[in-house]
Structure formats: structure tokens, C-alpha cells
Amino acid sequence: MAERQGLKAGRAIGRRIGPLLSAAALLAGCTVGPNFRAPSFWSPASWFASRPKPAQTLPSVTVAAPLNPNWWEAFHDPILTSLEDRIASDNLDVRTATVRLAESRAQRSIVSADEFPQVNGNASYTREKASARGLLGLASGSAGSAASGASQGTVANGSGFGAGGIPGQSAGLQPFNLWQYGFDASWELDLWGRVRREIESAGASVEASAEARRDTLLSVMAELARDYIELRGLQRNLQITQENLKTQESSLQLTRARYAGGLTSDLDVANAAAQVASTAALIPNLQQRIEQEINRLSFLLAEPPGALRGMLEEARPVPPVPPVVPIGLPSELARRRPDIREAEAKLHAATADIGVATADFYPQVTLSGSLGIQSLQFKDLANWGARQYALGPGITLPIFQGGRLRGTLELRKEQQKEAALDYQQTVLQAFHDVDNALIAYRAEQRRREELATAVQQNRRAVALAQSRYQQGITDFLEVLDAQRSLLAAEEEYSNSTTTVSTNLVQLYKALGGGWESAYPLPGSTLNAEEHAPTGHRAAPAAPGTI
């Protein structure tokens, strides 16, 4: 009997809810607000920076060939490679960006929950007593005689109750027990696509967070390579200073010997000693900067100060640049640069937010229902006759909001315009970064070639000055000038060698560091948003791309 009653109740609910679900299915495809279209951007056929003329051949030239994702391997320095391999898992900025990506994914999960019905279970027990002086007491008093004469009422929970199940006057409003359990559910019918737009916006935000993490990784990798190259440059400068110091100490010994032999005055000895002291004074500063560079590298890898000293304290040459540097094509820049992809994802999210704000102008239809068991006695909780249910739709129609909805919509539209401008500026900045990096890379190579010639000539000048001094043809000031010029020229050449390599690092960073099909985090499982977006364009920009 109870099963047949349950089936009948289910059919009745189905007859009531069926038309509502049919209407919801018909309207489910309606999504208000603009649909996002990936913006196109203008791309030149070749990079803006002019190529060197044939007469200006350089040791390292750029070619339009695919980049190696592990661009630091172009320096062929095993220590640099080992340090770069640790960045993705050890650097704290990258790990923070990874946490932010996880936060955005969790936020998307929260938003996506609105797409499904919300179902809750509940159970409760209460011991109640109605007030004899309240409304229930007034109702009981007016119907007291009728209730007491109606076959003594219904006996439940050991107390006399009226026909409605509420304690009658004869019961004196006695306390009673109330047992109940059941389920309740609610579901907003997404007729206008508000929830779908929220999920779309949250998904775009996840993609933006993933690209922000890549951008952080690229920046940290470039910073590590730059610091490592500068460390090797400082170590080379220290070697140059120490070598020049030995030469100047030899000159000091020579002046002392000539002074002892009466061939020169004490002025030459004083000048030579001053030169030695000045050069020796440069060494502590270089040693300080070397130690600080090692600490910078240790910090980038989340290590305590000096942790990498054993690996890095031995001087090594500055990592040389390769003879051929692949830089790809301008049309590939948007696919490689994570900041461009991040700006596009933010534009996508801003466009979806317009749809959310637009949907708020339309009625919200919510389907809610509950099914439960309620009884005055615990033993009746398994009785199907103690069931209670409620089912029905609810509609909310905005009538007057004081301009809040219209203001929100205008705000979202302006925010989309801002995101579009930010995207355009990011693309433009990317081309400027590449152009400036190419100019700097080529110009510094030409400067280094001239400095190499200067070093050769200064070494020759020192040798000639020392020979002339020993023969008594000239005074010692000529030797001092030649030694100072040689030290300055060698330091300039060393610094230029360092700058050429760091300029190549800057070029790789401007190009987006190549392209990785998977985020380089050991043992990670990649989601779809961690791969390259498919909507990038390389065609000339057209009006109204947003």
C-alpha cells in the first residue's frame, strides 16, 4: 500500500515538474552578452631591427628559426643548466604563482557548482510547548468545546490533540515531541546563461593565472641566467685586476732597483707604489660583489646565503654566445609570450563578465522542493503516511534597483575596454622589447670588437713604455699611464663580453623564452589550460575585433 502511494506521489510530482523542465530545456541555449573572439594583431613580415650589413659581420647572428625551449642550453654551460633545471621547483616566486593557479582553479570549482542542483539532507528532533497566552492558545480556546467533543481527539505521543494534530484546550497545551528528517533541493534554471558566463569568466581567469605562472618562471629563469653571467664576469674582472697588480708590483720592484742604483729618483718609486695600492684597493670591492652575486643566486633557488659557494666560487669563463641564434618569426610572438596570452585571457574574462551583468536584468527562476518525514512519535518515522513534500518554482524579477544593475553593466563594459587596451599595449610592448633587445645585442658585439683591438694596442703600449723606461729614454709616468689604460681597457672588454651574453638573455626573455608544450614542473599533471591557447591570430588587425 505504501509503495503504491509513493508511486502515485512520484507521478504527481513528475506531472507538475515536467512542463517546467521542458521549458528550461528550450531556453537553456540562450546566453546573453557578447561572445568572446580572440583579438587579432598586426604582425610584420620580419623583425624591425635592421640586419647588419655584409661588411659588419658579427660573431653571433640571429636567424628566423624555431627557438629551443631550453634556451639557456645555447650557452653550453653545465653549471648554468643545472641551476636552471631547479628553478621551476625551487624558486619561491614560481611556487607562489603555482599556489595562485590552484586558488583560481578552486574558485572555478566554486562557480561551477551553481550549474547543478543544490541538495541538502536534514534531520531534527525538538521538544516543544506552545504558549497558552499566545496565538495558539487563542485558537485552542475558541475551538475548545468542539475539540473536546470530537471523540476525544487523536491520541499521539501520549497526549490528547485536536483534529489538526495541535494540543487542544483539554490537553492544556501540553509539551510534545517533533521528529523529522528529509531532503531539500534548489536549482536555479540558467535560462539566460548567467551561470554559464560566470563559469566562462572563471575558466578564463584560470588560464590567466597559468600564463602568469609561466611569465613568472620566464622572468626568474632570465634573472638567474643574468646573475650567473654577471658572476662570471666579476670573477674575470678580479683575475684581470690581480694580473695587472702583479705587473705593477714588478714595475715597483724595477723602480726600487733603479733608485738604489742611482738611475732614477724616489718620485718614480712613490708613483709606482701608489699605482700598486690603487689597483689592490679594487680587489675587496670585486670580492664583495662576487659574494653578493652568489647570494642572489642562492636566494633565487630558495637556499640560505652562501649555499652555492662551493659550486660557484671557482672562477669560470663568461658563457659565450653561440654563433647562430634562432629567434623565430614575428607572427609567433603572441604564442610564445606568456604576458600576451595572459592579457588575452583577462580580456576573455572581462567579456564574459558583461554577460553576467546583462543576465541580471532578466528574471531568475528557481526550482525548489523538499521531501521529508515528520512525526510526533519516533516509531512513526518509518511510516510512509508521515511524509511531507513541497515543490514549486520561484521567480525573481528586478523591478527597481536604484540604477545598480545598469551601473554594474556599464562598469563591466568599461573594464572590457580597459582589458582590450591592455592587450594591445602588451602586444606593442612585446615588439618593442624584441626590437630593443636585437639592437642592443648587435651593437654590443660591435663595441666588443673595438674593445678587443684597444686591449691589444694597450698591451703593446705597456711593453714599449717599459722598454723605453728601462733604456732611460722616457720617465716612469709614461709607464704608469700605459698600465692604467691597459687595466681600464681589459675591464671594459670583460664587461662588454658579459654584456653581450646578458643581452642575449634579455633577447630570449623578450621573445618569450621559446615555447613549452608542458609546464616544466617535475612530476606535474597538466590540465588543458596549461597548453597554448588556440585562438591566437597573426593577421592584420581589423576594426571591432572585440
C-alpha positions as CSV (number, residue, x, y, z in Angstrom):
1,M,0.0,0.0,0.0
2,A,2.8,2.4,0.9
3,E,4.6,1.6,-2.3
4,R,1.6,2.4,-4.4
5,Q,1.1,5.7,-2.6
6,G,4.7,6.5,-3.2
7,L,4.4,5.8,-6.9
8,K,1.3,7.9,-7.2
9,A,3.0,10.8,-5.4
10,G,6.0,10.5,-7.7
11,R,3.8,10.5,-10.8
12,A,2.1,13.6,-9.5
13,I,5.4,15.4,-8.9
14,G,6.5,14.4,-12.4
15,R,3.4,15.8,-14.0
16,R,4.0,19.1,-12.2
17,I,7.7,19.4,-12.9
18,G,7.7,18.0,-16.4
19,P,6.5,21.2,-18.1
20,L,9.0,23.3,-16.1
21,L,11.9,21.1,-17.2
22,S,10.8,21.2,-20.8
23,A,10.6,25.0,-20.8
24,A,14.1,25.1,-19.2
25,A,15.5,22.8,-21.9
26,L,14.1,25.1,-24.6
27,L,15.7,28.2,-23.0
28,A,18.9,26.6,-22.0
29,G,20.7,27.6,-25.2
30,C,20.0,31.3,-24.6
31,T,23.1,33.1,-23.4
32,V,23.0,36.8,-23.2
33,G,26.0,39.1,-23.5
34,P,28.8,39.2,-26.2
35,N,30.7,36.1,-27.2
36,F,34.4,36.4,-27.0
37,R,36.5,36.4,-30.1
38,A,40.3,36.1,-29.8
39,P,41.7,39.5,-30.9
40,S,43.9,39.7,-34.0
41,F,47.0,41.8,-34.1
42,W,49.2,43.2,-36.7
43,S,52.5,41.4,-37.3
44,P,55.4,42.5,-39.5
45,A,56.9,40.1,-42.0
46,S,60.3,40.4,-40.3
47,W,61.7,42.0,-37.1
48,F,62.0,45.7,-37.1
49,A,65.7,45.8,-36.2
50,S,67.8,46.1,-39.4
51,R,70.1,43.3,-40.1
52,P,73.9,44.0,-40.1
53,K,75.4,44.9,-43.4
54,P,77.7,42.3,-45.1
55,A,80.7,44.5,-44.1
56,Q,79.6,44.3,-40.5
57,T,79.7,40.6,-40.0
58,L,79.3,39.7,-36.3
59,P,80.5,36.7,-34.3
60,S,76.9,35.8,-33.4
61,V,74.0,36.4,-35.8
62,T,70.2,35.9,-35.5
63,V,68.2,33.8,-37.8
64,A,64.5,33.2,-38.3
65,A,64.5,29.6,-37.0
66,P,62.5,27.9,-34.2
67,L,63.7,28.6,-30.7
68,N,64.8,26.0,-28.3
69,P,62.5,26.0,-25.2
70,N,65.6,25.3,-23.1
71,W,67.2,28.5,-24.4
72,W,69.9,28.6,-21.7
73,E,71.5,25.5,-23.2
74,A,72.7,27.7,-26.0
75,F,75.5,28.9,-23.6
76,H,76.8,25.3,-23.2
77,D,77.5,25.9,-19.5
78,P,76.7,22.7,-17.4
79,I,76.5,24.7,-14.2
80,L,74.1,27.2,-15.6
81,T,72.0,24.3,-17.0
82,S,71.9,22.6,-13.6
83,L,70.8,25.8,-11.9
84,E,68.0,26.5,-14.5
85,D,66.7,22.9,-14.1
86,R,66.0,23.7,-10.4
87,I,64.2,27.0,-10.8
88,A,60.7,25.6,-11.7
89,S,60.5,23.6,-8.5
90,D,62.6,25.6,-6.0
91,N,62.0,29.3,-6.7
92,L,59.6,30.8,-4.2
93,D,58.1,33.3,-6.6
94,V,57.2,30.4,-9.0
95,R,55.8,28.3,-6.2
96,T,53.7,31.3,-5.1
97,A,52.4,31.6,-8.7
98,T,51.6,27.9,-8.6
99,V,49.5,28.4,-5.4
100,R,47.7,31.2,-7.1
101,L,46.9,29.0,-10.0
102,A,45.5,26.4,-7.6
103,E,43.4,29.1,-6.0
104,S,41.9,30.2,-9.3
105,R,41.1,26.6,-10.1
106,A,39.3,26.2,-6.8
107,Q,37.4,29.4,-7.5
108,R,36.3,28.0,-10.8
109,S,35.1,24.9,-9.0
110,I,33.0,27.0,-6.6
111,V,31.4,28.9,-9.5
112,S,30.8,25.7,-11.5
113,A,28.7,24.4,-8.6
114,D,25.9,26.9,-9.4
115,E,25.3,24.9,-12.6
116,F,23.9,21.9,-10.6
117,P,21.1,21.5,-8.1
118,Q,21.9,22.0,-4.5
119,V,20.7,19.1,-2.4
120,N,20.8,19.0,1.4
121,G,19.8,16.4,3.9
122,N,18.4,17.3,7.3
123,A,17.2,15.7,10.4
124,S,16.0,17.2,13.7
125,Y,14.3,16.5,17.0
126,T,12.6,19.2,19.1
127,R,10.6,19.2,22.3
128,E,8.0,21.9,22.1
129,K,5.4,23.6,24.2
130,A,3.1,26.3,22.9
131,S,2.3,29.3,25.0
132,A,-1.2,29.3,26.5
133,R,-1.2,33.1,26.2
134,G,0.0,33.2,22.6
135,L,-1.8,32.9,19.3
136,L,-2.0,29.1,19.5
137,G,-3.7,29.4,22.9
138,L,-6.3,31.8,21.5
139,A,-7.1,29.4,18.7
140,S,-7.3,26.5,21.1
141,G,-9.7,28.4,23.4
142,S,-12.1,29.3,20.6
143,A,-12.3,25.7,19.4
144,G,-12.1,24.1,22.8
145,S,-15.6,22.7,23.1
146,A,-15.5,21.4,19.6
147,A,-12.2,19.8,20.1
148,S,-13.1,18.1,23.4
149,G,-16.4,16.7,22.0
150,A,-14.9,15.2,18.9
151,S,-14.4,11.6,20.0
152,Q,-11.7,12.7,22.5
153,G,-9.4,13.8,19.6
154,T,-6.4,11.9,18.2
155,V,-4.1,10.2,20.6
156,A,-0.5,10.8,19.7
157,N,2.7,10.9,21.7
158,G,0.7,10.0,24.8
159,S,-1.3,13.3,24.8
160,G,-4.7,14.4,23.5
161,F,-4.7,16.5,20.4
162,G,-7.3,18.1,18.2
163,A,-8.1,17.0,14.7
164,G,-5.4,19.2,13.4
165,G,-2.7,17.5,15.5
166,I,-2.2,20.6,17.8
167,P,-2.8,20.1,21.5
168,G,-6.3,21.1,22.4
169,Q,-7.7,23.0,25.4
170,S,-8.4,19.8,27.2
171,A,-4.7,18.9,26.9
172,G,-3.8,22.2,28.4
173,L,-1.3,22.9,25.6
174,Q,0.9,20.1,26.8
175,P,4.5,19.8,25.6
176,F,5.1,17.4,22.6
177,N,7.9,15.9,20.6
178,L,8.5,16.5,16.9
179,W,10.7,14.2,14.9
180,Q,11.6,14.9,11.2
181,Y,14.1,14.1,8.5
182,G,14.3,14.5,4.8
183,F,15.9,16.3,1.9
184,D,15.5,19.7,0.3
185,A,16.8,20.9,-3.1
186,S,17.0,24.0,-5.1
187,W,18.1,24.7,-8.7
188,E,18.4,28.0,-10.5
189,L,17.3,27.4,-14.1
190,D,20.1,29.1,-16.0
191,L,17.7,30.4,-18.7
192,W,19.8,33.4,-19.7
193,G,23.3,31.9,-19.3
194,R,24.3,33.9,-16.2
195,V,25.9,30.8,-14.6
196,R,27.5,29.8,-17.9
197,R,29.0,33.2,-18.3
198,E,30.3,33.0,-14.7
199,I,31.9,29.7,-15.4
200,E,33.4,31.1,-18.7
201,S,34.9,34.0,-16.8
202,A,36.3,31.7,-14.1
203,G,37.8,29.5,-16.7
204,A,39.5,32.4,-18.4
205,S,40.8,33.6,-15.0
206,V,42.4,30.1,-14.6
207,E,44.1,30.4,-17.9
208,A,45.3,33.9,-17.0
209,S,46.8,32.5,-13.7
210,A,48.5,29.7,-15.7
211,E,50.1,32.2,-18.0
212,A,51.1,34.5,-15.1
213,R,52.9,31.5,-13.6
214,R,54.7,30.9,-16.9
215,D,55.6,34.6,-17.1
216,T,57.0,34.4,-13.5
217,L,59.0,31.4,-14.5
218,L,60.4,33.1,-17.6
219,S,61.4,36.2,-15.6
220,V,63.1,34.2,-12.8
221,M,65.0,32.0,-15.3
222,A,66.2,35.1,-17.1
223,E,67.2,36.7,-13.8
224,L,69.1,33.6,-12.8
225,A,71.0,33.4,-16.1
226,R,71.8,37.1,-16.0
227,D,73.1,36.9,-12.4
228,Y,75.2,33.8,-13.2
229,I,76.8,35.5,-16.3
230,E,77.5,38.7,-14.2
231,L,79.1,36.5,-11.5
232,R,81.4,35.0,-14.1
233,G,82.1,38.5,-15.4
234,L,83.1,39.7,-12.0
235,Q,85.3,36.8,-11.5
236,R,87.1,37.6,-14.7
237,N,87.5,41.2,-13.7
238,L,89.0,40.0,-10.4
239,Q,91.5,37.9,-12.4
240,I,92.3,40.9,-14.7
241,T,92.9,43.1,-11.6
242,Q,95.2,40.5,-10.0
243,E,97.2,40.1,-13.2
244,N,97.6,43.8,-13.6
245,L,98.6,44.1,-9.9
246,K,101.4,41.6,-10.5
247,T,102.6,43.6,-13.4
248,Q,102.6,46.8,-11.4
249,E,104.4,45.1,-8.5
250,S,107.1,44.1,-10.9
251,S,107.3,47.7,-12.1
252,L,107.6,48.8,-8.4
253,Q,110.5,46.4,-7.9
254,L,112.2,47.8,-11.0
255,T,111.9,51.4,-9.9
256,R,113.3,50.5,-6.5
257,A,116.2,48.8,-8.1
258,R,116.9,51.7,-10.4
259,Y,116.6,54.1,-7.4
260,A,119.1,52.0,-5.5
261,G,121.4,52.2,-8.4
262,G,121.0,56.0,-8.6
263,L,119.4,55.8,-12.1
264,T,116.1,57.4,-11.0
265,S,114.6,59.5,-8.3
266,D,112.4,58.5,-5.4
267,L,109.4,60.0,-7.2
268,D,109.2,57.0,-9.6
269,V,109.2,54.7,-6.5
270,A,106.4,56.7,-4.9
271,N,104.3,56.8,-8.2
272,A,104.8,53.0,-8.7
273,A,103.8,52.3,-5.1
274,A,100.7,54.5,-5.4
275,Q,99.7,52.6,-8.5
276,V,100.0,49.3,-6.8
277,A,97.9,50.4,-3.8
278,S,95.2,51.9,-6.1
279,T,94.9,48.6,-8.0
280,A,95.0,46.5,-4.9
281,A,92.1,48.6,-3.5
282,L,89.9,47.4,-6.3
283,I,90.1,43.7,-5.2
284,P,88.0,43.9,-2.0
285,N,85.1,45.6,-3.9
286,L,85.2,42.9,-6.5
287,Q,85.3,40.1,-3.9
288,Q,82.3,41.7,-2.2
289,R,80.3,41.8,-5.4
290,I,81.1,38.2,-6.2
291,E,79.9,37.1,-2.8
292,Q,76.7,39.1,-3.2
293,E,76.1,37.6,-6.7
294,I,76.4,34.1,-5.2
295,N,73.9,35.1,-2.5
296,R,71.5,36.3,-5.2
297,L,71.7,33.0,-7.0
298,S,71.2,31.2,-3.7
299,F,68.1,33.3,-3.0
300,L,66.6,32.5,-6.4
301,L,66.8,28.8,-5.6
302,A,65.4,29.3,-2.0
303,E,68.8,28.5,-0.4
304,P,70.4,30.2,2.6
305,P,73.2,32.7,2.0
306,G,76.4,31.2,0.6
307,A,74.7,27.8,0.0
308,L,76.0,27.7,-3.6
309,R,79.5,29.0,-2.8
310,G,81.1,25.5,-3.2
311,M,79.6,25.3,-6.7
312,L,80.3,28.8,-7.9
313,E,83.3,30.2,-6.1
314,E,85.8,28.7,-8.6
315,A,86.2,31.2,-11.4
316,R,85.0,30.1,-14.8
317,P,84.8,32.0,-18.2
318,V,81.7,34.0,-19.1
319,P,79.3,31.7,-21.0
320,P,79.9,32.6,-24.7
321,V,77.1,33.3,-27.1
322,P,76.5,30.8,-29.9
323,P,77.4,31.8,-33.5
324,V,73.8,31.4,-34.6
325,V,70.8,32.5,-32.5
326,P,67.4,31.3,-33.6
327,I,64.7,34.0,-32.9
328,G,61.7,32.6,-34.7
329,L,59.1,34.7,-36.6
330,P,57.2,37.8,-35.5
331,S,53.9,36.1,-36.2
332,E,54.8,33.5,-33.4
333,L,55.5,36.1,-30.8
334,A,51.9,36.1,-29.3
335,R,52.1,32.3,-29.0
336,R,55.4,32.4,-27.1
337,R,55.0,35.5,-24.8
338,P,53.1,34.4,-21.7
339,D,52.2,38.0,-20.9
340,I,50.3,38.4,-24.2
341,R,48.4,35.2,-23.5
342,E,47.6,36.3,-20.0
343,A,46.3,39.7,-21.4
344,E,44.1,37.8,-23.8
345,A,42.7,35.5,-21.1
346,K,41.9,38.6,-19.0
347,L,40.1,40.1,-21.9
348,H,38.1,36.9,-22.3
349,A,37.1,37.0,-18.6
350,A,36.1,40.7,-18.9
351,T,33.9,39.9,-21.9
352,A,32.2,37.0,-20.1
353,D,31.5,39.4,-17.1
354,I,29.4,41.6,-19.4
355,G,27.2,38.6,-20.0
356,V,26.8,38.0,-16.2
357,A,25.9,41.7,-15.7
358,T,23.4,41.5,-18.6
359,A,21.7,38.4,-17.3
360,D,21.0,40.2,-14.0
361,F,18.4,42.3,-15.9
362,Y,16.3,39.1,-16.6
363,P,14.1,37.1,-14.3
364,Q,15.7,34.5,-12.2
365,V,13.7,31.2,-12.0
366,T,14.5,28.8,-9.2
367,L,13.0,25.4,-8.8
368,S,12.9,24.2,-5.2
369,G,11.5,21.3,-3.4
370,S,11.6,19.2,-0.2
371,L,10.7,15.7,0.8
372,G,10.7,14.5,4.4
373,I,9.1,12.6,7.2
374,Q,7.6,14.3,10.2
375,S,6.1,12.6,13.2
376,L,5.1,13.2,16.8
377,Q,6.4,9.7,17.7
378,F,9.7,8.2,16.9
379,K,8.1,4.9,15.8
380,D,6.3,6.6,13.0
381,L,9.4,7.8,11.3
382,A,9.3,4.7,9.0
383,N,5.7,5.2,8.1
384,W,5.1,6.5,4.6
385,G,2.0,8.2,5.8
386,A,4.1,10.6,7.8
387,R,5.6,12.1,4.6
388,Q,5.5,15.7,3.7
389,Y,6.7,17.4,0.5
390,A,6.8,20.7,-1.2
391,L,7.6,21.5,-4.8
392,G,7.4,24.6,-7.0
393,P,9.2,27.2,-8.9
394,G,10.1,30.7,-7.8
395,I,10.7,33.7,-9.9
396,T,12.6,36.9,-9.0
397,L,12.1,39.9,-11.3
398,P,14.2,43.0,-10.8
399,I,11.8,46.0,-10.8
400,F,13.7,48.8,-9.1
401,Q,17.4,48.6,-8.1
402,G,18.2,52.3,-8.0
403,G,20.5,52.1,-11.0
404,R,22.7,49.3,-9.6
405,L,22.2,46.9,-12.4
406,R,22.7,49.5,-15.1
407,G,25.8,50.8,-13.3
408,T,27.2,47.3,-13.0
409,L,26.7,46.7,-16.7
410,E,28.4,49.9,-17.7
411,L,31.3,49.1,-15.3
412,R,31.8,45.7,-16.9
413,K,31.8,47.2,-20.4
414,E,34.4,49.8,-19.4
415,Q,36.5,47.1,-17.8
416,Q,36.4,45.1,-21.0
417,K,37.6,48.2,-22.9
418,E,40.4,48.6,-20.4
419,A,41.4,44.9,-20.9
420,A,41.3,45.4,-24.7
421,L,43.7,48.4,-24.4
422,D,45.9,46.4,-22.1
423,Y,46.1,43.6,-24.6
424,Q,47.0,46.0,-27.4
425,Q,49.7,47.7,-25.3
426,T,51.1,44.3,-24.2
427,V,51.5,43.2,-27.8
428,L,53.0,46.6,-28.8
429,Q,55.4,46.4,-25.8
430,A,56.5,42.9,-26.9
431,F,57.6,44.0,-30.3
432,H,59.4,47.0,-28.7
433,D,61.2,44.6,-26.3
434,V,62.3,42.4,-29.1
435,D,63.5,45.3,-31.3
436,N,65.4,46.9,-28.5
437,A,67.0,43.6,-27.5
438,L,68.1,42.9,-31.0
439,I,69.6,46.4,-31.4
440,A,71.4,46.1,-28.1
441,Y,72.7,42.6,-28.9
442,R,74.2,43.6,-32.2
443,A,75.5,47.0,-31.0
444,E,77.4,45.5,-28.1
445,Q,79.0,42.9,-30.3
446,R,80.4,45.7,-32.5
447,R,81.6,47.5,-29.4
448,R,83.3,44.4,-28.0
449,E,85.3,44.0,-31.3
450,E,86.6,47.6,-31.0
451,L,87.5,47.0,-27.3
452,A,89.4,43.9,-28.3
453,T,91.5,46.0,-30.6
454,A,92.0,48.5,-27.8
455,V,93.3,45.8,-25.4
456,Q,95.8,44.6,-28.0
457,Q,97.2,48.1,-28.6
458,N,97.3,48.9,-24.9
459,R,99.3,45.8,-24.2
460,R,101.7,46.8,-26.9
461,A,101.9,50.3,-25.4
462,V,102.8,48.9,-22.0
463,A,105.6,46.8,-23.4
464,L,107.0,49.7,-25.3
465,A,106.8,52.1,-22.3
466,Q,108.6,49.6,-20.1
467,S,111.3,49.1,-22.6
468,R,111.8,52.8,-23.1
469,Y,111.9,53.3,-19.4
470,Q,114.5,50.6,-18.8
471,Q,116.6,52.2,-21.6
472,G,116.3,55.6,-19.9
473,I,114.6,57.2,-22.9
474,T,111.4,58.2,-21.0
475,D,110.3,58.7,-17.4
476,F,108.1,56.4,-15.4
477,L,104.9,58.4,-15.9
478,E,104.6,57.0,-19.4
479,V,104.7,53.5,-17.9
480,L,102.0,54.4,-15.4
481,D,99.7,55.9,-18.0
482,A,100.1,52.8,-20.2
483,Q,99.4,50.5,-17.3
484,R,96.3,52.4,-16.3
485,S,95.0,52.4,-19.8
486,L,95.6,48.7,-20.1
487,L,93.7,47.9,-16.9
488,A,90.8,50.1,-18.0
489,A,90.7,48.6,-21.5
490,E,90.8,45.0,-20.2
491,E,88.0,45.7,-17.7
492,E,85.9,47.3,-20.4
493,Y,86.4,44.4,-22.7
494,S,85.5,41.9,-19.9
495,N,82.4,44.0,-19.1
496,S,81.4,44.1,-22.8
497,T,81.8,40.3,-23.0
498,T,79.5,40.0,-20.0
499,T,77.0,42.4,-21.5
500,V,76.8,40.6,-24.8
501,S,75.8,37.4,-23.0
502,T,73.3,39.2,-20.8
503,N,71.9,41.0,-23.8
504,L,71.3,37.6,-25.4
505,V,69.4,36.6,-22.2
506,Q,67.3,39.7,-22.5
507,L,66.6,38.8,-26.1
508,Y,65.4,35.3,-25.2
509,K,63.2,36.8,-22.5
510,A,61.7,39.4,-24.9
511,L,61.0,36.5,-27.3
512,G,59.1,34.6,-24.7
513,G,61.7,32.1,-23.9
514,G,60.7,29.7,-26.7
515,W,57.5,27.6,-26.3
516,E,56.9,24.7,-23.9
517,S,54.1,22.3,-24.6
518,A,54.0,21.4,-20.9
519,Y,54.9,23.4,-17.8
520,P,58.4,22.3,-16.8
521,L,57.5,21.2,-13.3
522,P,58.8,17.7,-12.4
523,G,56.0,15.2,-11.9
524,S,53.2,17.6,-12.7
525,T,50.0,16.5,-14.4
526,L,48.9,19.2,-16.8
527,N,45.4,20.4,-17.4
528,A,44.0,21.8,-20.6
529,E,44.5,25.4,-19.6
530,E,48.3,24.9,-19.3
531,H,48.6,24.4,-23.0
532,A,48.8,27.0,-25.7
533,P,45.6,28.8,-26.4
534,T,44.2,28.0,-29.9
535,G,42.6,31.4,-30.7
536,H,45.7,33.5,-31.4
537,R,45.8,35.3,-34.8
538,A,48.7,36.7,-36.8
539,A,46.7,38.6,-39.3
540,P,46.4,42.4,-39.6
541,A,44.1,43.9,-37.0
542,A,40.6,44.7,-38.1
543,P,38.2,47.2,-36.5
544,G,35.8,45.7,-33.9
545,T,37.8,42.7,-33.0
546,I,36.3,42.6,-29.6
